[in-house]
Amino acid sequence: MHRLTLKGAVALALAAIYMPAGAQDYPARPVKVITQGAAGSGPDVIARIVSEQLGRLWGQQPVIINASGAGGSTAARQAAAAQPDGYTLYMPAASAFIVMPEMFPNLPFDIMRDFARIGFVADQPFIIGVSPSLGVSTLQELVQLSKSRPGQINYAANARGTLPHLTGERIREQAAADLTFIPYPGAAAGLQDLIGGRISMIIEGTSALMGAIQGGSIRSVAVSSQHRLPNFPDVATVAETLPGFTATGWFALVAPAGTAEGTILKINRDLRTVLENAEIKQRFQALGTFAKPMSPAETTDFIMRERETWKAAVKRVGFTPQ
C-alpha cells in the first residue's frame, strides 16, 4: 500500500510515454472537485489540501464543491451526472463505497461501475474526543461513565452511515457502552455543540479535530488506528481497551465512467506528484493523515478489500434502505 508495485510503476511509465496529446494539455480550464464533506470536515480539509497542490501543477485552481447530506448520496449523484470530460472529479470518503450502497440500493448508478478510479489519496484514523468537563481521560473511563449514566452520553458523528458513525457503533457494541448517536451535517457543527456542552463526545477524523485538541477545547481519549500516532503519542489506541479494534477512514479520487483513459492517467500521475511531495506528507501527518499513492488498478483492489472488511459491521448496524 505504501508504494506502487513494480508492475504498476511500469504501467504508469508506459502510459505517460503513450499519453494522448490532449491529456498532456489537461486541464485547459478549472476543474471541479466534489466532496461529500461539509466545510471544515475531514473530507473537506483533505480535498482542499490536495486541490491546492494540483492547482499549482495545473495553473488552474480546482473549485471545491461541498455537497454534504443524505449519507454521501448527494455528492455521488452530482458526480455521476457530470460529463465524463475530466473537468468534474469526485473525492468520496470510504463510506460512499462501503455504506451508501446499503443505505440507497435504488440509486440510479453503481458506485463501482459508474466511476473510474483515478487514485488513492490518503487514510486517516478517527479520534474519540470528549468535553474536558466530562472528567474522563481514557476510553475505559468513558465506557464506565456511560454505564453509570444510561442514556446521557451522546456522541456526534458526521452523518448516519459514515465510518465515524460505524466506528462509534462498533465501540458501543464491543464495550457494551451506553452511547447514543446524534447525526450532524458536518464536523464543525458537532464540534461546536461539544464545546458548548450540548453533547458529550465526538468521533471524527483527526484533521477536523486537531485545532480543538491542541487548544484544549476538547480532550482526545483514544485513536482508532492500529498504533499510536506520532503526533499524539500519549493518546491510547482503541485497541488498547478493545483488543483487535481498528477503524480508518480514507479518501480516493474518481471520475465519471467514460472519462478518457489518458486523462485518468494524467491526473493519477499529477496526484502522485502531489502526494509524494515532502511538504504535503508533513501537512498530512500533522493532521494524523497518511498519503498513500496508488495506481488506478491498485485503488480498485484496495476498495474491494475494504468493502469486504466492513461488510459485517454494516450488516450488524443495519440500515433502512432509502
N, C-alpha and C positions, 0 to 999 in steps of 0.2 A: 504493500500500500504506500510506502514512503517514496517509491521511485518507479518509473516505468520499467516493465520487463524489457529485456533486450529485443524481443520480437516487437513490442510496442514502439520502442525507440526507433528501430529500423523502419517500421511502417510510417511513422511520422516524418522521418527524414526523407523517405522516398516521396511521400505526399507533398512535402514542401518543394521538392525538385520539379514535380509534375503539376503543381498547383496552377489552375487556370489563371490567366492574366486578370480577369475580373475580380477574382478572390484576392489577388495580391493588392489590388487597389482599394479593397474594402477597409473601412467604411467611407463612403463618399458624403454621408450626412449623419446627423446624430442618431444614435441607437437608443431605443427604449429598453429598459430592464425592469421587468415586472417582478415584484416580490409580494408574498402573502403577508409579510410583517408590517404592522403599524409603525409609524415613525418612532424611533427610539428602541424598537425591539431588536433581539439578536439578529434575525434575518435582515432587517433594515440596515443595521450597523455594518454587517459583513458586506452586503450588496454595495453600500456606498464606498467602502474602502477599496473593493475590487474595481468598481466602476471608475473611481477617480484615477486609478493607475492605468486602467485600459484607455481612458481618455487621453492620458499623456502620450501613450503609444500611438493612438489613432489620430491625435489632433482634432478629435471630435468628442466632446464630453457627453457620455451617456446620460440619459434622463431617467431618474428612478421613479417608477410608478408604484405607489403603495396601495395595493388592492387587498386590504385585510377583510376578514369576515368569512362566515359560512364554512369554517373548517378548512380554509385554503382553497375552496372551490371557486370563489370569486376571482382570484388571481389566475387560477388554472383556466377558467372559462375565457377570460380576456386573452390569455396567451394562445389558447387553442384556436381562437377565432382570428388571430392575426395572420397577415400574409406571410408565407414562408420565404421571405426575401432576405433574412438575416438582420433586419432592422428592428425586430421585436424579439428580445430574448427573455427568458424566464428563469429566475433563480429560486426554485422552491426549496423549502425546508423538507426534512426527511418525511414528515407526516403526510405530505402530498402523495408520496409513493406508498406509504405504509398504511395509513388510516383512511385517507379520503376515499379510496375505492370501496371500503366497507361502509362508510357513512353515506356515500352518494352513489349507489350502484347504478342509478339511472342517468348519470351524466352522459351527455352526447359525445363523449370522447373517452379514450382509454389512455391513462397516464403513460404507459409504456409504448403503446403502438403509435400514438399520435404526437409524440415528441421525440426529437432526435437528441441523444445525449451528446453534449459538447465536451464536458469535462467535469471532474470533481473539483470542488473548491476547498473545503476545509471541514473538520469536525470540531465539535465543541461540547464539553460536558456541561451538566447543569449544576447550578448552585442551589442549595436549600437555604434560604435566608429567612431570618425571623426578626421581629422587633426586639431591640435590646430590653424593652420593658417586660418582655415575657419571662426574663430571668433564666434562660437556658443557654448553655454553651455548646452542647453536643446533640447529635441526633438521638442518642439514647435518652437523654433528659427530656427532649421534645416529645418522644413517644410516651414516656412515662407521664408527662404532664397532660398529654391528650387523653390518656386513660382516666386520669383523675378529674378531668373536666369534659365529660362527654358532650359532644355537640357544640363545643365552644371554640375549637381550634379550626379556623377556616384558612384555606390556602388558595392563593391566586396562581393561575397559570394562563398562558396566552392562548385562550380559546379551547373549547372542548375538542378533543381529538388530536391535539398536538402532542408531541413526545414529552414536553414538560408535564402535561396532564397525565399521560400514561405512566410517567415516572412516579408521580405522586400517588397514583392508584396502586402501583406495584409496592411502594413503600407501605401504604396503608394496609394492604393485604398481607405482605410478608412479615410486618412488625405487629400486626393486629392493633394498629394505631387508630384512634378515633379522629379522623381528619375529614373535613368537608370541603369539597372542591367548589370554588367560586370562579366561573369563567370571566375573563376580561378580554377586551378587544385588542389589547397590546400591553407590553411590559410596563410602559410608562404609567398607565392608569392603575395597574396593580401595585406598582411600587409606590405611587402617591398615596394609595389607601393604606398600604403597610406602614409607611412613615407617619401617616395621620392617625394610626391606631384603629382603623376600621376593620382590619383583618390581622391575622397573627403571623402569616407565613407566606412565602412566595417561592415558586420553583421556576427558574428561567436560566437562559444561557448566561455564561459569565460576562459576556460583553455588555449586556444590558444592566447588570447589577454592579459592575466594577466601581463606578464612581460612588455609589451609595455605601458600598462596603468600606472603601478607603476613607470616606468621610465620616464613618461611624454611625450613619443613619440606620443601617441595618447590620445584623450580625450573621455571618455565614457559619452554619453548624455542620455542613457536610457538602462534599462534591461527589458527583455521580461517576467520575472517571475510575478506571481500574487502579490507578496510582495517584498519590497526592500530586498536586500541581506545583511546578517550580515557583510560581509567584504567590502561592497560598500554602506554603509548607506546613503551617500549623493547623490547617483545616483537614480534618479526617475525611476519608472516603466513606461513602455509604456502606461499602463492603466491610469496613471495619466494625460495623454494627450488624449488618445483614450479609454474611459471607456469600461471595459469588455475585453480588449485585453490581451491575454496571449499566449505564444508560448514557448514550451520547447522541446529541443532535448533529446534523450535518447538512451541508449545502452543496447542491450541484448546479451546473449551468446547462440549460437545454434550449432548444428552439423548436418551433412548429415543424412537424414532419414534412418533408418535401423541400426543406432548405438545402441548397446546393451543397454537395459534399465538400467541394473546395472551400466554401465559406465556413463550414463547420470546422474543417481542419485549420483554416487560418485563425479562427477565433481560439481554437484549442491551443495553437502554438503561442498566441499572444497571452492567453490566460496562464500558460505555463511560465512564460517570461515574467509575468507579474508575481506569481506565487513563489517563484524561485528567487525573487529579489530579497536580499538580506533585510532591508528596511521593512518590507511587508511581513516577513516572518517574525520580526521583532514586534511589530504592531499587533499582529495576531496573537503572539504568545503573551503579550501584556494583557490581552483580553481573555486569556485561557482558551485560545483557539489555535488550531494547528493545521497549517496548509498542507495539502496532500495532492499534488498534481497527478492526474491520470489521463490516459488516452480515452477517447470515446468508448472503445470496447471495454476497457478496464472499469470505466464508470458504470457501464451497464452491468457487468458482473458483480460489482460491489453492491449495487442497488438490489439485485436479485437475492443476494445473500442476506441483506438487511431485512428484506420483506419476509424471508423465511424465519429470521431470528425473532422478529416482533409478532409473528402471526398468532402465537399462543396468547400473548398479552392482550392483543386486540380482541380476541375471542372472549377472554375472561372478563374484560371490562364490558364488552357488549355495546353496540351502537344501534340505535333505531335507524334503519335506512331512511334517507330523506330524498 
